[in-house]
Amino acid sequence: MKTVPSPKFTWALLSPKYWLVWLSFSFLAVLVNVLPFVVLKRIGNGIGCLSKFCLKKRANVARKNLALCFPHYSQTEIERLVNENFKNTGLALIETGMAWFWPDWRVKRHISIIGQEKMLEKEQEGKGVLVLCCHFLNLEMTARIFSLFAPGYGVYRANSNPVYEFIQHRGRTRKGHKMIDRHDVKSMIKVLKSGNRLWYLPDHDYGRRNSVFVPFFAVQEAATTTGSSFLIDMTKCAVMSGTSIRTDNHYTLEIGDDISDDIPRRDAVTAANVLNREIERLIEKEPSQWMWLHKRFKTLPEDSEEMNRYA
């Protein structure tokens, strides 16, 4: 399979127009390695609280998403979740630095893993695993935890800034993970057919193309990608969720059971329903840690009478 190569260093990356990017990541690397996690957490939460006042439109998107998904929630409960979500969004910046720059011994002090033997059994059987992940805000830490016992392949979107891309690619691959371009479906299939693990995130709205409209929480017609069902059909891989939840200063990564038997072949609608139910189960563990700032329901069915869910 074809992987995304690590960007090579060139003198052009030292151009003055990139100095702020270098300085920002250097500062982040020093910050996360010098300060204790309890202080890092407060800094991240503070960044998140400040960003809420600067990103008022995104705050409204989060409120709308929560109201659509949980119509039984009171306005007070929704506002509490929005506040917590922004705190976790700010902390995501710090967690990215932790994931990319912390040594293994420090990561291990703050984590526990439940069910890792289930995934390793698939490796011993030579069976590929589509690892169902969600856009939890601690996603970078989840990937780093996986690298400690089960490195694999991530679906990758390169950054347009060459210095950011140089740092990002090394941060995500330095502990054994490899990257597959998000458009390279042929390589994704090869990864799964060869018995490897592929991380896949089908929980966002990727547009009408290659999507079906199925329930997601209380929203009855949510655009959901058919890419995951296509990969399952083509490879007969196992399907196992893997998401970490942060409680205080500790991350718990839980590996789900193989749900591939619940997913009929050549049935994208049922597959999307099954995967959405699993994603809902994961989000319900700690709703404030999922990425509610994304317009999850922006794409409407062509025959929908709604004009804009975010108007």
N, C-alpha and C positions, 0 to 999 in steps of 0.2 A: 504493500500500500504506500501511497505517496503522502509524506508528512510535510508540514510547513517548516522549512528550514529556519534555523536561528539566524536572525539578521546579523550581518557582519558589521564590525565597527569600521567606520571611515572617518577621516579627518573632518568631513563635512558635518558630522554630528556635533562638533565642537563650535559650530557657528554661533555667534552671539545671540541669534534669534532663538536658540534652544537652551540658553543658559538657565532660564527660569525653570524649565522642566528638570534639568540636571540638579539644580539647587533644591527643588521641591522634593524630589525623590531621595536625595542625599539626606536632607533634613528628616524625612520620614523614616529612613533606615536607622539613623542615629537615635531618633526619638523612641522608636519601638524597642530598640535594644538597650536603652539606658533606663527608661522608666519602668516601674512595676505596672502590672496589668491593671490594678485598681485605679491608678492615675490615668493610664491610657484610656480606660473606659470612660472616665469623667470627661476627658478632653473630647473624645468622640461624641459623647452625648451632648456636650456643649456646642460642638460644631453643628450637630443635627438641630438643636433648638434654634440656633441662629439662622440656619438655612430655611427653616419654616417661614420666617418673616421675609426672606428674600425670594422664596419660591411659592408665592401665594397660589398661582395657578395649579401647581402640582399638589398643593395641599387640598385644593378643591377636587382634583382628580381622585386623590385618596379617599376623601369623604364620599364621593359618588360611588366609587368601587365598593366600598364597605357597605353603603346603603343598599346597593344593588344585590350584593351577595348575602347580606344579613339583614333583611327588612325588619326582623324582630328586634334588632338592636335599637336602643334609645339613642337620642342625639348625644347625650352625655357619654355613653359608651363608645360611640363612633369617634367623638372628639378625643377621648382618652387614647384610643388606638392610633389615631392620627398623630398625636403627640409622641407616643412611644415609637411609632414607625419612623418619624423623623429622627429621633434619638438614635435608632438603630441604623438609619441611613448615614448619619454622621460617623457612627462607630465603624461602618463598613470601610471607610477610608483607612482607619487605623488597622482594621483586621486585614486589609490588603497588604499593608506593610508587615504585619506579623506573619502572614502566610508566605510572603516573598523573601523576608529577611531574617526571620527567627531561625536559630539552630534547632535541630530535632529535639534536643533534650528539653528545651523550653516549651515547645509545642506539646510534648508528652505530659508535661506537668498540668496541663489544663484540659485534657481530653479523656474520654472513655469511648469505647467502641462496643456496640451491641450487635451480635449476629455476623461478625466478620467471617466465621467459619462457613457460613452458608455461601458466601461469594467465593471463598477459596476452594470449596468443593467443586464449584462449576469449573474453576481453572484446572483442577485435577482431572475432571471429566473431559477437558478439552472443548468445553461449550462456551461460546461467546455470550457475553452479557450486555444487554442494553441497560445501562444504569440510568434509571429515571430520576432526574434531579429537578429541583424547583429553583426559581429565582429568589431563594432566601438571601437576605442581605449579607449573611456570612458565607456566601458561596465560595469565596477564595479560601477561607479556612477549611471548608468541607473538602475541597480539592487537595489541600495540603495534608489533611488527616488521612485521606485515601492513599496518598503517596507513601505513607509509612508502612502500609501492608499490601496494597493492591494498586500499583500505578497502572495507568491505561491511557486511553486516547480521548482528548477533548475536542469538541466541535468548536472551531476557532474563527474569530473575526478579528483581522488585523486592524491596528489603529493607524489612522492616516498620518499622525505625527511620528516621524521616524525615530526620534529619541524615546518617546513613550513606548513605541512598538519594540524597540531594542530592549528596554527594561522589562516590559510586560511579558514578552516571550520567554526571557530568561527566568523571570520570577515564576512562571507557571510550569516550566519544564526542568528546572534545576534539580528536582528530586525524582526524576524518572518518567514523568508524564510526557506524552507526545501530542502534537496538535494536528488535526485534520481540518483543512479548509471547509467552511460551512457549506460551500457549493459542491464539494467533491464527494458526491454520494457514492461513487464507485469505490473509493477508498474506505468509506464507512462500512460498506458491505464486506469488503475484504477483511477489515478489522474483526468483524463479528464472525465471519466464516472461519477465520483462523484461530478462533477460541479466545480472543482478547476482549477487553472491556471498552465500551464506548459510552462516554457521558453525553446524555441527551436531555435537553430542557424544552419540553413541549407545552409549557404552561403560560406562554404569552400569546398575544394576538399578532400573528404574522401576516395578516391580510387575507383576502378572499381566495387567492390562488392556492391550490392544494390544501384547502381547508374544508372541514365540515362543520355544521352548526349543531352543537349538542349542549346539554346542560352543564353549567359550572356553578356550583352552589345554587342560588335561587334564580340565576339568569338562565332561562330555558334555551336560548339560542346564542351560544358563545362560539365565535370562530376558533376552531381548534385544528392544529396542523395534522395532516395525514402522513407526514414524513415518518413518524414513529411506526405506524402500522405498515408502511411500505418496507421499512428495514426489517421488521419482524417477519413479514411475509417472505422476503427474499432470503433470509438467513436461518429462520427457525431458532432464533436465539432465546436465551432466558431473558426475563424482564424483571429487574429488581430495583426497588427504590433505595436511595441513599442520600439522606439529608441530615445535617447536624442542627441541633437546637442548643442555644446558649442559655444556661441558667446561672445567674450571678456571674462567676468568673470561670465557668466550666462549660465545655462543649461536649455534647453527647451525640455521636454519630450512630444512627440506627440503620441497619441493613434490613430491608423488607424481604418477605418471602417471594419466591419466583411466582409471578402471576401470569406467565405466558399461557398456561392452560385455560385461563379465563378469556383469552383473546382469540376469537375465531379468525382463521385466515381469509383473506380477500373480503374483509368486512370492516372498512375504515370507520364507519359510524359506531359500531359496537366497540371497536378497539379504542376509539377516542373516548367513549363513555367509560370504559374500564379504567383507562389511564387518568381521566379527570377525577374519578372517584378516589383513586389512590392519592392523587395530588391534593384533593380536598382533605383527606385523612391526615396528610402531613401538615398542611397549613393550619388545621384545627389544633394541632399540638401547641402552637404559639403564633396566633395570627399577626401579632405586631412585628414579627421578624420577616414576613414576606414582603415583596416589592409592590406595594399598593400604589405607588406613584406612577406606575405604568398604565396607559390607557388600555386595560385588558379587554374592553368591550367596544372598541371604536368601530370595528367592522360589523356591519349589519347585513342580514340576508337581503338578497335583491328584492324580495317581495315584502320586506318589512314595512310597516306603517310608521315606525319611528324614524325621525329625521337625524337626531344626534343625541346619543346618550349622555354626552358631556356638555350640552348646551347650557 
